[in-house]
């Protein structure tokens, strides 16, 4: 995207005026940095306080005074963690840096889920690939135990080079999946049309790094190269806006996609979507799921 730049030529200020402007700018920058640091402290979670390591026999580690969490996978085992709290609606943000290099066969899963055979679930799964080939971002959604709502995307950046923010907005009207603030998928509440929507089962946050080389990369044709182990994924800057932490009147609770958000989803789906269950007529010969036509 290219932007035209318009230059505005202003009279050159006197040295006295310049010093006044410079002093005011310094004050403004200092105030901004103080406010920004306070906001960051308030919004960044602490992994020691917010999560429990649930499996992996030492392969999951909480570091840097609770500001960083790493999961690792070797031939013996993967690892995982879950939130201490359950959430009924919320906006969940997590920054991840995925397994670099040859990550074929590995899956990094980050999702919300309740328990039981009739569970609800909102999934991000990152499917590893050979070095130089792109990760696949696999999304899915379960309502009362029924899934089969997969959409898959390539990303428009290398998710192994730096941390990126993966977000789930879940309120009574909609579920929105976002990457670095860009919405990539929406599942609206269409209960009035007879389509179940998650709204009554509290969910925990789960994440794991595990071996899935029977299906994860090219349908299982490419196996995990254990000479590259241990594989490591990193997490930071968890933030949860929930009904427990803020009033239901806050923006996330009533948020939906505006016209600009709809346009951004269309851009992502046009350029980066590689699979959509709503167009897979071979998979659903008796007819596509009803939400696909609404």
PyMOL commands that set and color helices and strands:
alter all, ss='L'
color gray80, all
select helices_A, chain A and resi 15-43+47-50+64-66+191-193+218-220+226-228+251-254+259-271+277-279+290-293
alter helices_A, ss='H'
color red, helices_A
select strands_A, chain A and resi 51-55+61-63+68-73+79-83+90-97+106-113+121-127+136-142+151-153+164-170+174-179+182-188+204-211+231-242+273-276
alter strands_A, ss='S'
color yellow, strands_A
deselect
rebuild
show_as cartoon
